[in-house]
Amino acid sequence: MADVVQYRLERMVDELDDLERRGIFTRAEISEIVKQRRKFEYRLKRPSPLKQDFLAYIDYETRLDELRTLRRKAVSEKKRKKKSVSDFAGVVKIVEIYRLATMRFKGDIDLWFRYLEFCKHKRNGRMNKVLAQVIRFHPKVPGVWIYAAAWEFDRNLNVAAARALMLNGLRVCPNSLDLWVEYLRMELTYLNKLKARRVALGQDTPSLVRHEDEKWKDENKDLFMSLVDEDSVVEKKDDIFREQGSTVLDAIYDGAIEALPSTFDLRKRFFEILEATDLAQSDQIRDKILSDLKRDFSKDPQYWNWLARHEMSDGISKETSIDFANPQLQKAIQVFEEGLQTVDSSCMFEMYIKFLKESLAPSNGDDDEISPSEDCISHLINVYKKADGTGCLTEELANDYVSLYLKLGKPNEAQKLAEKLCSGKFVGSAKLWLSRVSVELRSLSKNSTPSKADLQVVFELLSNALGKVPISESESLWRTAFKFFSHQRTYFDKLVEMSILTVAKSIGSDHVFSLASAVVKFVLETKGTHRAREIYKRFLALPRPGLVLYKDCIDIETNLASLGDKDCLKNARKLYESAVANYSEDVELWKDYYSLETKMGTSETANGVYWRARKTLKESADFIVGSDLL
């Protein structure tokens, strides 16, 4: 290894001597360069060099070459007239490191692309060779073929080579959407360049008359009769390119559809390219693509959503709402209605409603106000009703349905709808119950002080909701209930009893004690430490309390102990003892216990916890604390 490294360093002597002779680096700096290169060379020659070793070496050489370039500009004009070996050695060195790295990590496509970008930037003449290598090692990566074709097309101006690369790529990767799209873009770009070239060369003019004669002819045009219609000649020459473009697009489209018959995005992107270009048979090709889309994707909601938005491509404004009578909007609505007759699904209704909201309401960042016309509102509500009637109303749509009435300032309708939905299909939906409770609380907020009857109604509603919503989804409802009754001791105590009873009934669920933790935290925030301690003790008295609850209770006591309360430290130790008794194999729990004793206890108590943990965990390698690292 040492001989190889020494040999590679000796090959750098000419470069380093040249740098010193030209005054770019001092002898001390060159010594440091040799030292750094020796270190990197040894790292590359070890049995299993890492990718990061190569990248670090490349980064160092790149920065060194940039520094050399800056200093070369700073030397006198006389010394930098001619280029010498040091001007090329840096790039050659980096290329060699890249070559070694790519041979070591042939499968790393990102490394290959970094190599290509370096060659492209430095223009060192190795681009074609590197492209051939990456194609050989990664023929199944479409991006490689696209990159190689772009290099030939844009830099080498070799259209034939670029086309050959694209066609070879399509043979190897016929299922690549990007390859088909980029191939079409390349061919259309080539035709556009040919047309621009003809215009630049003056070959699109109807005759070869000189400028002076043409000026005289214009002044005396009444004396001449044109034998050829000049406009028709220009139009005919333009039509050649438009016809060729149509032929190319049609041929590539047919090949792409044959290779990817079930890819909607491919046809959509072809259609977008067609819309952005002016071709001779654009209307026919457009109708063909739309017909194929409807034939193959009429059962896909994504197709109808795209088609409707295409009808509105020029009609949607982000600042102002659109009149419901807008012809483009009506066409889009007809598309969705036709789609609903074919695809009767929740996804279809979600796309339809989202489209209507975006089209009818201004996107000014205020979602709480809706100001479209009555026809718009009526149509939107009818769509919600149709979704409900066909059984396609999802929980998200149902919640939006209720919110729509609230935004329209119709709380009574929102309340009736929420009550209907919560008693039917969405009886276990936390979102809808929360919406129903919010509507009820909003009506009570109009009164400064709710009556006892009102409080009883809200409590019964919340009790009903908490009994029907699964415990894993009910945390937001519990928070709402505790927050509303935080100053009503009787109802607050009832809620606490309900939460304890709920947790007791659901022992074994992963979400049970996260609810208990939430209750304890809320009580701590509103009622204080003493009350929170009473509550968590009752939760911990249940069979096998959750580790989450233990940790939250320990955090409460630890935070208070850090303020100097010794009783809280005792409580924290009791909680830890109870926790490790139930979860003795939890490494993190033992670490936290040891950390507590290290910070707040004595060396004796800390050592006691440490050796108990080592014994319980049976010398587990995961139990590593600060003392083990010394």
C-alpha positions in Angstrom: 0.0 0.0 0.0 2.8 2.5 1.0 4.7 1.8 -2.3 1.6 2.6 -4.4 0.8 5.8 -2.5 4.4 6.9 -2.7 4.4 6.2 -6.5 1.3 8.3 -7.0 2.7 11.1 -5.0 6.0 11.1 -7.0 3.9 11.5 -10.2 2.8 14.9 -8.8 6.3 16.3 -8.5 6.2 18.2 -11.9 2.9 19.8 -11.0 4.1 20.9 -7.6 7.4 22.2 -8.9 5.6 24.3 -11.5 3.2 25.7 -8.9 6.2 26.8 -6.8 8.2 28.1 -9.7 5.3 30.3 -10.9 4.8 31.7 -7.4 1.2 30.3 -7.0 2.0 28.3 -3.8 4.8 28.6 -1.3 7.0 25.7 -0.3 5.2 25.4 3.1 1.8 25.3 1.3 3.0 22.7 -1.1 4.2 20.6 1.9 0.7 20.9 3.3 -0.8 19.8 0.0 1.4 16.8 -0.1 0.4 15.9 3.4 -3.3 16.1 2.7 -3.0 14.2 -0.6 -1.0 11.5 1.2 -3.8 11.2 3.8 -6.4 10.9 1.1 -4.4 8.4 -0.9 -4.0 6.1 2.1 -7.8 6.3 2.7 -8.5 5.2 -0.9 -6.0 2.3 -0.7 -7.5 0.7 2.4 -9.3 -2.6 1.8 -12.8 -1.1 1.8 -12.8 2.6 1.0 -16.0 4.5 1.5 -17.8 6.6 -1.0 -17.4 9.5 1.3 -13.6 9.1 1.1 -13.7 9.7 -2.7 -16.1 12.6 -2.4 -13.9 14.2 0.3 -10.9 13.9 -1.9 -12.7 15.4 -4.8 -14.0 18.3 -2.7 -10.5 19.0 -1.5 -9.0 18.9 -5.0 -11.8 21.1 -6.4 -11.3 23.8 -3.8 -7.5 23.6 -4.3 -8.0 24.1 -8.1 -10.2 27.0 -7.5 -7.6 28.6 -5.2 -4.9 28.0 -7.9 -7.1 29.7 -10.5 -7.6 32.8 -8.3 -3.9 33.1 -7.5 -2.9 32.6 -11.1 -5.1 35.6 -12.0 -3.2 37.6 -9.3 0.3 37.0 -10.6 1.8 39.3 -13.2 0.7 39.3 -16.8 4.1 38.1 -17.9 4.0 34.9 -15.9 0.6 33.8 -16.9 0.9 34.2 -20.7 1.5 30.5 -21.3 -0.3 27.6 -19.7 1.8 24.9 -18.1 1.4 21.5 -16.5 -0.1 22.8 -13.3 -3.0 24.4 -15.3 -4.3 21.0 -16.3 -3.1 18.7 -13.5 -5.9 19.6 -11.1 -8.7 18.6 -13.5 -6.8 15.5 -14.5 -6.5 14.6 -10.8 -10.2 15.0 -10.1 -11.1 13.0 -13.2 -8.9 10.2 -12.0 -10.5 10.2 -8.6 -14.0 10.1 -10.2 -12.9 7.2 -12.4 -11.7 5.2 -9.4 -14.9 6.1 -7.5 -17.2 5.0 -10.3 -15.3 1.8 -10.8 -15.6 1.1 -7.1 -19.3 2.1 -6.9 -20.6 1.2 -10.3 -24.2 1.0 -9.1 -24.3 4.5 -7.6 -26.2 6.5 -10.3 -25.9 9.8 -8.3 -22.1 9.5 -8.4 -22.1 8.9 -12.1 -24.2 12.0 -12.7 -21.8 14.1 -10.5 -19.0 12.8 -12.7 -21.0 13.8 -15.9 -21.7 17.3 -14.5 -18.0 17.8 -13.7 -17.0 16.8 -17.2 -19.7 19.0 -18.7 -18.5 22.0 -16.7 -14.8 21.6 -17.3 -15.1 20.5 -20.9 -12.2 18.2 -20.6 -13.1 16.1 -23.6 -14.1 13.0 -21.6 -17.8 13.5 -21.8 -18.5 11.0 -24.6 -16.4 8.3 -22.9 -18.1 8.7 -19.5 -21.5 8.7 -21.2 -20.7 5.4 -22.9 -19.6 3.9 -19.6 -22.7 5.0 -17.6 -25.0 3.7 -20.4 -23.2 0.4 -20.3 -23.6 0.1 -16.5 -27.1 1.6 -16.2 -29.0 0.9 -19.4 -32.3 0.6 -17.5 -32.2 4.1 -16.1 -34.2 6.4 -18.4 -32.5 9.5 -17.1 -29.2 8.3 -18.5 -30.5 8.1 -22.1 -32.2 11.5 -21.7 -29.0 13.1 -20.4 -26.9 11.6 -23.2 -29.4 12.6 -25.9 -29.6 16.2 -24.5 -25.8 16.4 -24.6 -25.7 15.4 -28.3 -28.6 17.6 -29.2 -27.7 20.8 -27.3 -23.9 20.7 -27.1 -22.7 18.7 -30.0 -25.7 19.7 -32.3 -25.8 16.2 -33.5 -29.5 15.4 -34.0 -28.9 12.0 -35.6 -26.9 10.8 -32.6 -29.5 12.3 -30.2 -32.3 10.5 -32.0 -30.4 7.2 -32.1 -29.8 7.5 -28.3 -33.5 8.2 -27.7 -34.6 5.2 -29.9 -32.1 2.9 -28.2 -33.4 4.1 -24.8 -36.9 3.4 -25.8 -36.0 -0.1 -26.9 -34.4 -0.8 -23.5 -36.9 1.2 -21.4 -40.2 1.0 -23.4 -42.2 1.7 -20.2 -40.6 5.0 -19.4 -43.0 7.9 -19.6 -40.3 10.5 -19.4 -38.4 9.0 -22.3 -41.4 9.1 -24.6 -42.2 12.7 -23.6 -38.7 13.9 -24.0 -38.3 12.2 -27.3 -41.4 14.0 -28.6 -40.1 17.3 -27.2 -36.7 16.8 -28.9 -38.3 16.1 -32.3 -40.6 19.1 -32.2 -37.7 21.3 -31.0 -35.6 20.1 -33.9 -38.4 21.0 -36.4 -38.8 24.4 -34.7 -35.0 25.0 -35.1 -35.2 24.1 -38.8 -38.0 26.6 -39.3 -36.1 29.3 -37.4 -33.0 28.5 -39.5 -34.9 29.0 -42.8 -36.2 32.3 -41.6 -32.7 33.4 -40.6 -31.3 32.4 -44.0 -34.1 34.2 -45.8 -35.4 31.1 -47.4 -39.0 31.7 -46.4 -39.2 34.7 -48.7 -41.1 34.1 -51.9 -38.3 35.2 -54.2 -34.5 35.9 -54.3 -35.0 39.6 -55.3 -32.3 41.9 -53.9 -33.3 44.5 -51.4 -32.8 47.5 -53.8 -34.8 46.0 -56.6 -37.5 44.9 -54.1 -37.8 48.5 -52.8 -38.2 49.8 -56.4 -40.7 47.1 -57.1 -42.8 48.0 -54.1 -42.9 51.6 -55.3 -44.0 50.6 -58.7 -46.1 47.5 -57.8 -49.0 48.7 -60.0 -46.8 48.0 -63.1 -46.3 44.4 -62.2 -48.6 41.4 -62.0 -47.5 38.6 -59.7 -47.5 35.2 -61.3 -47.4 33.5 -57.9 -49.5 34.2 -54.8 -46.8 35.2 -52.3 -49.0 34.5 -49.2 -49.7 31.1 -50.5 -46.0 30.3 -51.0 -45.1 31.4 -47.4 -48.1 29.5 -46.0 -47.1 26.4 -48.0 -43.6 26.5 -46.6 -44.9 27.0 -43.1 -47.3 24.1 -43.6 -44.4 21.8 -44.4 -43.1 22.1 -40.9 -46.6 22.0 -39.4 -47.3 18.8 -41.4 -44.0 17.2 -40.3 -44.8 18.1 -36.7 -48.2 16.5 -36.9 -46.7 13.3 -38.4 -44.0 13.1 -35.8 -46.4 13.6 -32.9 -48.9 11.1 -34.3 -46.2 8.5 -34.8 -44.7 8.9 -31.4 -48.1 9.0 -29.7 -49.1 5.7 -31.3 -45.8 4.1 -30.2 -46.1 5.4 -26.7 -49.7 4.2 -26.3 -48.8 0.8 -27.5 -46.0 0.6 -24.9 -47.9 2.2 -22.1 -51.6 1.6 -22.8 -52.8 2.2 -19.2 -50.8 5.3 -18.2 -53.1 8.4 -18.0 -50.2 10.8 -17.3 -48.5 10.0 -20.6 -51.6 11.0 -22.7 -52.1 14.0 -20.5 -48.6 15.2 -21.1 -48.8 14.5 -24.9 -52.0 16.5 -24.9 -50.4 19.4 -23.1 -47.5 19.4 -25.6 -50.0 19.4 -28.5 -51.9 22.4 -27.0 -48.6 24.3 -26.7 -47.6 23.8 -30.4 -49.1 24.9 -33.7 -49.4 21.9 -36.0 -51.2 21.3 -39.2 -53.7 18.7 -37.9 -53.9 19.8 -34.3 -57.7 19.5 -34.1 -57.7 16.0 -35.5 -54.9 14.8 -33.2 -56.6 16.6 -30.3 -59.9 14.8 -31.0 -58.0 11.5 -31.3 -56.3 11.8 -27.9 -59.5 12.9 -26.2 -61.4 10.0 -27.8 -58.7 7.5 -26.7 -58.7 9.0 -23.2 -62.5 8.6 -22.9 -62.4 5.1 -24.2 -59.6 3.9 -21.9 -60.1 6.0 -18.8 -63.8 6.7 -18.5 -63.9 4.7 -15.3 -61.1 6.7 -13.7 -62.2 9.8 -11.7 -58.8 11.4 -12.5 -59.8 11.6 -16.1 -63.0 13.5 -15.5 -61.3 15.8 -13.1 -58.6 16.6 -15.6 -61.1 17.1 -18.5 -63.3 19.4 -16.4 -60.3 21.5 -15.4 -59.1 21.6 -19.0 -62.5 23.2 -19.9 -61.8 25.8 -17.2 -58.1 26.3 -18.0 -58.7 29.9 -19.0 -61.6 30.6 -16.6 -60.3 30.1 -13.1 -59.1 33.2 -11.3 -57.3 33.2 -8.1 -58.5 36.6 -7.0 -62.1 36.8 -8.0 -65.0 34.3 -8.0 -66.5 33.2 -11.3 -70.1 33.8 -12.3 -72.1 30.6 -12.2 -73.4 31.3 -15.7 -69.9 31.3 -17.1 -70.0 29.1 -20.2 -66.7 27.5 -19.4 -67.9 26.7 -15.9 -71.1 25.2 -17.2 -69.1 23.0 -19.6 -66.9 21.8 -16.7 -70.0 21.0 -14.6 -71.5 19.0 -17.5 -68.2 17.0 -17.7 -68.5 16.2 -14.0 -72.2 15.3 -14.2 -71.4 13.0 -17.1 -68.6 11.5 -15.1 -70.9 10.8 -12.1 -73.1 8.8 -14.4 -70.1 6.6 -15.3 -68.1 6.7 -12.1 -70.3 6.8 -8.9 -67.6 6.9 -6.3 -66.5 9.0 -3.3 -63.3 10.1 -5.0 -65.4 11.5 -7.9 -67.5 13.5 -5.5 -64.5 14.8 -3.7 -62.9 16.0 -6.9 -66.2 17.6 -8.0 -66.7 19.5 -4.8 -63.1 20.6 -4.6 -63.4 22.0 -8.2 -66.6 23.8 -7.4 -65.1 25.4 -4.3 -62.0 26.5 -6.2 -64.0 27.9 -9.0 -66.8 29.6 -7.1 -65.0 31.1 -4.2 -62.2 33.6 -4.4 -58.8 32.3 -3.2 -57.9 35.3 -1.0 -56.7 33.3 1.9 -60.0 33.7 3.8 -61.7 30.3 4.0 -64.4 31.5 6.5 -66.3 33.6 3.9 -68.2 32.3 0.9 -69.8 34.9 -1.4 -70.9 33.2 -4.6 -74.4 33.6 -6.0 -77.5 31.6 -4.7 -77.3 29.4 -7.8 -73.7 28.5 -7.0 -74.6 27.6 -3.4 -77.7 25.7 -4.4 -75.7 23.6 -6.9 -72.9 22.9 -4.3 -75.5 21.8 -1.7 -77.2 19.6 -4.3 -73.9 17.8 -5.0 -73.4 17.1 -1.3 -77.0 15.8 -1.2 -76.3 13.6 -4.2 -73.2 12.2 -2.6 -75.2 11.5 0.6 -78.0 9.9 -1.3 -75.7 7.6 -3.3 -73.8 6.5 -0.2 -70.6 8.2 -1.4 -70.4 10.8 1.4 -67.1 10.3 3.2 -66.3 11.5 6.7 -64.3 14.3 5.3 -67.0 15.4 2.9 -69.6 15.2 5.6 -67.6 17.4 7.8 -67.1 19.9 5.0 -70.9 19.7 4.4 -71.6 20.9 7.9 -68.9 23.5 7.7 -70.5 24.9 4.5 -73.7 25.7 6.3 -71.7 27.4 9.1 -69.8 29.5 6.6 -73.0 30.5 5.0 -74.3 31.7 8.4 -76.9 28.9 8.7 -76.2 27.3 12.1 -79.7 25.7 12.4 -79.3 23.8 9.2 -75.7 22.9 10.2 -77.0 21.6 13.6 -79.8 19.5 12.0 -77.4 18.1 9.4 -74.7 17.2 12.0 -77.4 15.5 14.2 -78.6 13.5 11.2 -75.1 12.4 10.2 -74.0 11.5 13.8 -77.0 9.3 14.3 -76.6 7.5 11.0 -73.6 6.4 9.0 -71.0 8.5 10.9 -72.0 7.6 14.5 -68.4 6.9 15.4 -66.8 9.9 13.6 -64.9 12.2 16.0 -64.8 15.0 13.5 -68.6 15.1 13.0 -69.3 14.8 16.7 -66.8 17.7 17.3 -68.6 19.7 14.6 -71.9 19.0 16.2 -70.6 20.0 19.6 -69.0 23.2 18.2 -72.4 24.2 16.7 -74.1 23.7 20.0 -71.4 25.7 21.9 -71.5 28.4 19.3 -75.3 28.9 19.9 -74.6 29.0 23.7 -71.8 31.6 23.3 -74.4 34.1 22.4 -75.6 34.0 26.0 -73.1 35.5 28.5 -74.0 32.8 31.2 -75.4 29.5 30.0 -78.3 28.2 32.2 -78.2 24.9 34.1 -80.4 23.4 31.4 -78.0 24.4 28.7 -75.0 22.9 30.6 -77.0 19.7 31.1 -77.7 19.5 27.3 -74.1 20.0 26.4 -72.9 17.5 29.0 -75.4 14.9 27.7 -74.3 15.6 24.1 -70.6 15.2 25.0 -71.3 12.1 27.1 -73.2 10.6 24.1 -70.3 11.4 21.7 -67.6 10.1 24.0 -69.5 6.9 24.4 -69.8 6.3 20.7 -66.4 7.5 19.4 -63.5 5.0 19.6 -61.1 5.9 22.3 -58.2 6.1 19.8 -60.0 9.1 18.1 -61.7 10.8 21.0 -58.9 12.9 22.5 -60.1 16.1 20.8 -63.6 15.5 22.2 -62.2 15.0 25.7 -60.2 18.2 25.5 -63.2 20.1 24.3 -65.3 18.7 27.2 -62.7 19.5 29.9 -62.1 22.9 28.5 -65.8 23.8 28.5 -66.5 22.5 32.0 -63.2 23.6 33.5 -65.1 26.1 35.8 -68.0 23.8 36.5 -66.7 21.6 39.3 -69.7 19.1 39.3 -69.5 18.4 35.6 -65.7 18.5 35.6 -65.6 15.7 38.3 -68.1 13.7 36.3 -65.9 13.9 33.2 -62.9 12.7 35.3 -64.9 9.8 36.5 -66.0 9.0 33.0 -62.4 9.1 31.7 -61.3 6.7 34.4 -64.2 4.4 33.7 -63.4 4.5 29.9 -59.8 3.7 30.5 -60.7 0.8 32.8 -63.1 -0.6 30.2 -60.5 -0.4 27.4 -57.4 -1.9 29.1 -55.2 -3.5 26.5 -55.6 -0.8 23.9 -52.5 1.2 22.9 -54.5 4.4 23.0 -56.0 4.1 26.4 -53.2 5.6 28.5 -52.5 8.3 26.0 -56.0 9.5 26.9 -55.1 9.2 30.6 -52.0 11.3 30.0 -54.0 13.9 28.2 -56.5 14.1 31.1 -53.7 14.4 33.6 -52.0 17.2 31.7 -55.2 19.2 31.3 -56.0 18.8 35.0 -52.5 20.0 35.8 -52.9 23.1 33.6 -56.3 24.0 35.0 -56.5 22.6 38.5 -52.9 22.5 39.7 -50.4 19.9 40.9 -52.3 18.5 43.8 -55.4 17.7 41.8 -53.3 16.3 38.9 -51.5 14.0 41.4 -54.8 12.7 42.7 -56.0 11.9 39.2 -52.9 10.2 38.0 -52.8 8.0 41.1 -56.3 6.8 40.3 -55.2 6.0 36.7 -52.1 4.2 37.9 -54.2 2.1 40.2 -55.8 0.4 37.1 -54.3 -2.9 35.9 -50.9 -2.5 34.1 -50.8 1.2 33.5 -49.2 2.3 30.2 -45.6 3.4 30.0 -46.7 6.7 28.4 -48.7 7.6 31.5 -45.8 6.7 33.7 -43.4 8.9 31.8 -45.8 11.9 31.8 -46.4 11.5 35.5 -42.7 11.3 36.2 -42.1 14.4 34.1 -44.6 16.3 36.3 -42.9 15.3 39.5 -39.4 15.8 38.1 -40.1 19.3 36.9 -41.4 20.2 40.4 -38.4 18.4 42.0 -36.0 20.5 40.0 -37.5 23.6 41.7 -36.3 22.1 45.1 -39.4 20.2 46.2 -38.0 17.0 47.9 -41.4 15.4 48.2 -41.7 15.5 44.4 -38.4 13.7 44.1 -39.7 11.0 46.4 -42.8 10.7 44.2 -40.7 10.5 41.1 -38.7 7.7 42.6 -41.9 5.8 43.5 -43.2 6.2 40.0 -39.9 4.9 38.5 -40.0 1.9 40.9 -43.5 1.1 39.9 -42.7 1.6 36.2 -39.6 -0.6 36.2 -41.5 -3.2 38.0 -44.0 -3.4 35.1 -41.6 -2.6 32.3 -38.3 -4.0 33.5 -37.0 -4.7 30.0 -37.3 -1.1 28.8 -33.8 0.2 28.4 -34.7 3.9 28.0 -36.7 3.8 31.2 -33.7 2.5 33.1 -31.5 5.2 31.5 -34.0 7.9 32.5 -34.1 6.6 36.1 -30.3 6.6 36.2 -30.2 10.1 34.8 -32.6 11.3 37.5 -30.4 9.9 40.3 -27.3 11.3 38.7 -28.7 14.8 38.6 -30.8 14.9 41.8 -29.8 12.0 43.9 -26.5 10.8 45.4 -23.7 8.7 44.0 -25.0 5.8 46.1 -28.5 5.9 44.7 -27.2 6.3 41.2 -24.9 3.3 41.5 -27.7 1.3 42.9 -29.9 2.0 39.9 -27.0 1.4 37.6 -26.2 -2.1 38.9 -29.9 -3.1 39.2 -30.3 -2.1 35.5 -27.3 -4.1 34.4 -28.5 -7.1 36.3 -32.1 -6.8 35.0 -31.1 -6.2 31.4 -28.5 -9.0 31.6 -25.5 -6.9 30.5 -27.5 -5.5 27.5 -25.3 -3.6 25.0 -28.1 -1.0 24.6 -27.7 0.1 28.2 -24.8 2.4 27.9 -24.5 5.5 30.1 -21.9 8.1 30.5 -19.8 6.2 33.0 -19.4 3.3 30.5 -17.8 5.6 28.0 -15.0 6.8 30.2 
